[in-house]
Amino acid sequence: MDIGLDESSDGMASGSEAVDQLIRRGLLHEVSTEALQMRRPWYLPPPTPNISRSARTSSDLQREFGQEKWGSLLARLDLMRSPTVEDADLVYFGEEESIGCLGASLFSGKSIYLNEMYVAAISEILKNHTQGMDVVDLGAGYGSLCLRFLADDRLAIDSLTALEFTHEGRECLRILGSPFRGLKVGACDFFALGITDVLIEPGSIILTSMSNMYVNHDQKRVLTDIINWGPKIVFHFEPSMSNNESELGWERDRYMSENNYNTALLPTLRSLEAQGLLKVLEVREVVAGINAVLPVGFISWQPTTFTR
Ligand SMILES: C[S@@+](CC[C@H](N)C(=O)[O-])C[C@H]1O[C@@H](n2cnc3c(N)ncnc32)[C@H](O)[C@@H]1O
């Protein structure tokens, strides 16, 4: 679907430009935290069907992503002729409405439009780093983010290695990625030593978005495996515990812990930094979210071999 966002002069709307255009077209509306609370009353346990509250196992992940999410998407893509990632987003988000966020501002509207805002916000951060680079996406899903990045001239990515845990997600990536040159699709598993058998070029950019949040133990080993690939820089767009003493901050923290999402990323990076293995370059608590109670933040870091 072409939602007809105007583009900035260099070809891509930033998060705030995207949201301005969507608001002007009546597709998103700025709302208050009270609207969020009315929609999803706080201090009540969220409904979490099919998701165990203990740490997720491989079979939990296989059921959630392999069968339910990417498996049903794949069945729909199989019926379409040359589907694009935008077609897949339309199937995946459907008519669902949500309240999302960009920084401190909250917006209501269809998830498909909140997703446009979300992708634009992340692209804006990446655009200064990706020119001519090999990018590796760990836990790429069906490619909703990474295939858009690959298609984006302003990011000018040289090659993309999209690695995904589920067979169904990898099949979606192959179908949706077929028009692109420079795309390699393969398997990865944060639970397995080494994460992947695919060769990662030293000096690559490593990316995770809402995938490292499923690491259920041994964050240190996952980060050590990444360091051993010798990446130039690593970017995480992941939710984290907030330091925000507001009701929305508490609600976000409660959502993270009730759903058992990984909160160990930043503390583990800090401890590896103290050991001299890496340098944390930037931390932002909230970038954007399609769900305002589960926004992604941003962390970038480099192995010390690159900072010396
Ligand atoms: C919420 S989706 C995010 C997909 C994509 N990164 C994006 O931002 O659109 C989470 C992804 O993480 C993957 N994942 C979950 N656990 C994983 C693990 N142990 N190893 C590798 N990937 C995993 C899932 O299969 C799923 O595709």
The ligand as a Gaussian input file, in Angstrom:
#p B3LYP/6-31G(d) Opt

LIG

0 1
 C        8.833000      -8.897000      17.465000
 S        9.672000      -9.771000      16.203000
 C       10.718000      -8.477000      15.542000
 C       11.101000      -8.725000      14.114000
 C       11.978000      -7.657000      13.478000
 N       13.269000      -7.548000      14.119000
 C       11.287000      -6.322000      13.466000
 O       11.703000      -5.426000      14.195000
 O       10.314000      -6.189000      12.728000
 C       10.811000     -10.760000      17.122000
 C       11.669000     -11.658000      16.277000
 O       12.712000     -12.195000      17.092000
 C       12.893000     -13.538000      16.737000
 N       13.454000     -14.268000      17.883000
 C       12.851000     -14.559000      19.034000
 N       13.654000     -15.321000      19.789000
 C       14.795000     -15.507000      19.114000
 C       15.998000     -16.231000      19.370000
 N       16.172000     -16.954000      20.483000
 N       16.970000     -16.198000      18.453000
 C       16.786000     -15.482000      17.323000
 N       15.677000     -14.789000      17.002000
 C       14.677000     -14.812000      17.890000
 C       11.490000     -14.041000      16.416000
 O       11.502000     -15.215000      15.625000
 C       10.897000     -12.835000      15.717000
 O       11.057000     -12.908000      14.330000

